[in-house]
Amino acid sequence: MTASPVDVPTLFLEQSHHLLIEQCWPRLKSSVEPLTEEQLWWRPNEACNSIGNLLLHLNGNVREWLVASFNRLEDNRNRPAEFNQRESISASVLLDQLGATLQQASEVLARLTPADLAARYEIQGYKVSGLEAVYHVVEHFAMHYGQILYIVKTLNNVDLGFYSELNKTGRAS
């Protein structure tokens, strides 16, 4: 008896969608929504980014690497502006923009094929496979998501409770 072949490209895309759209995004959104504008744009020093800057940066990155590249759209991203922004933009505006971009990214992930993952793309001056582009976005989003959560926890001295179910099962220790 032979086992049925594993559809690795589909598993990869499903897991990428799960992490990016179903796990990180709702948690990030719920953590940022209650912040004041002062908290959103706070930075401990000029070498660090504010949550507002990181939200602008995540939006630019997802749009460039997933939405524009796989839709073969010209991308006019101004990456330095994402970090240089100092004028306050509300959390609701930033989250709406990122939410719209992630909705487009979700649509892209839902339609990608093994051929799309194997194809080559030029993104931000790099020549990468589609698989590398998707992997980059998920990894990059997760890294900055962690930074944002750390800032929120630092500012508010709060456990965000994302894994509170583990406390009930004894798996937390």
MIGU-203660 format. One record per residue: residue in one letter; x, y, z of N, C-alpha, C in turn. Coordinates in steps of 0.1 Angstrom, whole numbers, plus 2048, in hexadecimal, padded with zeros to 3 digits. Example, Ala and Ser with C-alpha at 12.3 -4.5 7.8 and 13.67 -1.06 7.14 Angstrom:
a8847C784E87B7D384E8847DF84E
s8807EA8478897F584788180084F
END
This chain:
m8087F480080080080080980C800
t8078157F780F8227F680782D7FC
a80E83680380884280880584C7FD
s7FB8537FF7F885E7F58038697F6
p80786F7EB8128797EB80D8857F3
v81688B7FA8138978018158A37F7
d80B8AC7F880B8B77EF8128C37F7
v81F8C37F68278CC7FD8248DB7FA
p8238DE7ED8208EC7EA8138F17F1
t8088E97F07FC8EC7F77FD8EE806
l8048E480C8078E581A80F8F281E
f8198F581682190181881890E817
l80F90F80D80791A80B7FC91B816
e7F791081A7ED9108257F3914832
q7FF90F83580691384280A922841
s80E92683681293583580693D837
h7FA93A8317EE9418337EA941842
h7EB9358487E79348567EF93D85F
l7FC93C85E805944866803953864
l8039578578029668547F496B856
i7EA9658517DC96B8517D496785D
e7D595A8617CC95586B7D295687A
q7DF95787B7E69578887EC96588B
c7F69698847FD9758877F4982885
w7ED98387A7E598F8787DB992882
p7D29888867C898C8907CE98F89E
r7D99888A17DF98B8AE7E69998AE
l7ED99C8A37F39A98A17E89B48A2
k7DD9B289A7D29BC89A7CC9BF8A8
s7C99B48AF7C39B58BC7CD9BC8C6
s7DA9BA8C47E49C08CD7E69CF8CB
v7E49D38BE7E79E18BA7DB9EA8BC
e7CF9E48B97C39EC8BA7C19F58C6
p7C49F08D27C19F88DE7CCA028E1
l7D7A038D97E2A0C8DC7DEA1B8DA
t7E4A238E27E2A328DF7ECA358D4
e7EAA418CE7F3A458C3801A478C9
e802A4C8D580FA4D8DB816A408DC
q80FA358E0815A288E1818A238D3
l810A258CA812A208BC81FA268B6
w822A328B982EA398B3839A3A8BD
w838A348C9843A348D284FA2C8CD
r85BA318D0867A2A8CD871A2D8D8
p879A238DD882A258E888EA2E8E4
n891A2D8D789CA358D289BA368C3
e8A4A3D8BC8A3A3F8AE8A8A338A6
a8AEA298AC8B3A1D8A68A7A138A5
c89CA158AC891A0C8AD885A128A5
n87DA098A1870A0C89A864A0C8A3
s85BA158A084EA158A7845A0A8A1
i83BA078A88319FE8A382BA04896
g828A11896823A1788A82CA1587E
n839A17880843A14875843A06871
l8429FD87A8429EE8778369EA86F
l82A9F087381E9ED86B81F9F285D
l8249FF85B827A0484D8309FA846
h83B9F684D8459ED84683F9DF843
l8379DA84B8309CD8488279CE83C
n8209D983C8179DB83081F9DC823
g82A9E48238329E58178389D8813
n83D9D081D8439C481A83A9B9814
v82E9B881A8249AE81581F9B2808
r81D9BF8068189C47F98229C17EE
e82F9C57F183A9C37E783C9B47E4
w83E9AC7EE84399E7EC8389957E8
l82C9977ED82198D7E98179937DF
v81299F7E28079A47DA80C9A87CC
a8169B27CC81B9B77BF8229AC7B7
s82B9A57BE83399B7B682B9907B0
f82198A7B781A97F7B180F9847A8
n80B9917A98019967A080899E794
r81599D79481D9A378A81A9B2788
l8199B97948169C77958229CF797
e8239DB79282E9E379582C9E87A4
d8379E87AB8369EC7B983F9F87BB
n839A037C1840A0F7C3842A127D2
r846A077D9848A087E7853A117EA
n851A197F485CA227FA85FA1D807
r868A1380886CA0C814872A1681F
p87BA1F81B880A28825875A3182C
a86AA3482485FA3C82A858A35835
e858A27835852A1F83F858A2184C
f865A2384C86DA2585986FA3385C
n86EA3C853870A4B855863A5285A
q858A4B85984BA5185D84BA5586C
r848A6286F848A6687C83BA6D880
e833A71876826A7787881DA6C87C
s815A6E88680BA6488B801A60880
i7FFA5387F7F4A4E8777EDA44881
s7E0A458817D8A3D88B7DAA2E889
a7D8A268937D9A188937CEA13889
s7C2A1888A7B8A138817BBA15872
v7C1A2086E7C5A228607D0A1885D
l7DAA168657E5A0D8627E09FF861
l7D89FB86B7D29ED86B7C99EB85F
d7C19F585B7B99F384F7C19F1843
q7CC9F98417D59F78367DB9E9836
l7E09E58417E79D88427DD9CD840
g7D19CE8457C69C48437C39C3835
a7C19CE82E7BE9CD81F7C99C6818
t7D69C981B7E19C38147E19B4817
l7DF9B08247DF9A28277D399B821
q7C89A181E7BD99B8177C1998809
q7C89A18037CD99F7F57D89947F5
a7E09948007EA9898017E397B803
s7D897B80A7D196F80C7CC9697FF
e7C79727F77C296F7EA7CD9697E1
v7D996F7E27E496A7DA7E895C7DF
l7E995A7EC7ED94D7F17E39437ED
a7D69467EC7CC93C7E97CC9387DB
r7D393F7D27D393C7C47E09377BF
l7EB9387C77F89347C27F89257BF
t8009227B58029147B08119107B3
p8149037B18228FF7B282A9067A8
a82590979C82D91079283091E797
d82692579E8299327A38349327AE
l8349287B683E9267C084C9247BA
a84C91D7AF85991A7A985E9267A0
a85592E79B858939792862943799
r86994A79187395479686C962795
y86F96A79F86A9787A08769817A4
e87598D79F87F9977A48779A07AE
i87B9A07BA8749A87C587F9AF7CD
q87E9BC7CD8879C47D58959C27D1
g8979BF7C48A49BD7BF8AA9AF7C0
y8A29A67C78A69997C989F9907BF
k8A69867BA8A097C7B189C96F7BA
v88F96D7BC88B9627C588095A7BF
s87F94E7C48749457C086794A7C7
g85C9467C284F9497C884F9447D7
l8549387D88559327E685D93B7EF
e86893F7EA8719487F38699557F6
a86195A7ED85A9677EF8509657FA
v84895A7FA83E957804845954811
y84F94C81185694981E85C956824
h86195F81B86796C82085C974827
v85097582184697D827841977834
v83F96A83583A96484284596684D
e85196484985C96585385E974857
h85E97D84E85F98B850854990859
f84898D85583C99185D83D98C86B
a84097F86D84197A87A84C981883
m85798487D86298B88485D999889
h8579A18818529AE8858459AD88E
y83D9A388C8329A089483799E8A3
g8429968A48489948B184D9A18B7
q8539A98AF8589B68B484C9BF8B9
i8419BF8B28359C78B58309C28C2
l82E9B58C48299AF8D08329B28DC
y83F9B28DA8489B58E58469C48E9
i8459CD8E08439DB8E38359DD8EB
v82B9D68E681E9D78ED81F9D28FB
k8259C78FD8279C190A82F9CA913
t8399D090D8429D991583A9E6919
l8339EB91082C9F89138209F691D
n81A9EA91C80E9E892480F9DE92F
n81B9D893181D9CF93B8129C493C
v8109BE9308049B592F8099A8928
d80399D92C8049909257F999091B
l7FC98F90E7F198F9047E9983904
g7ED97890B7E496D90C7E2964900
f7EB9648F77E995D8EA7EB94E8ED
y7F194A8F77F393B8FA7EE938908
s7E493F90C7DE93C91A7D892E91B
e7D49289107CF91B9107D9911915
l7E69149137F090B9177F190A926
n7EE91592D7EE91593C7E490B941
k7D990993B7CF9009407D38F193E
t7DC8EE9347DF8E19317EC8DC937
g7F48E693D8018E394280C8E3938
r8098E692C8138E692181B8F3921
a8178FD92981E90A92982C90992F
s82E90093883B90093F8458F7937
END
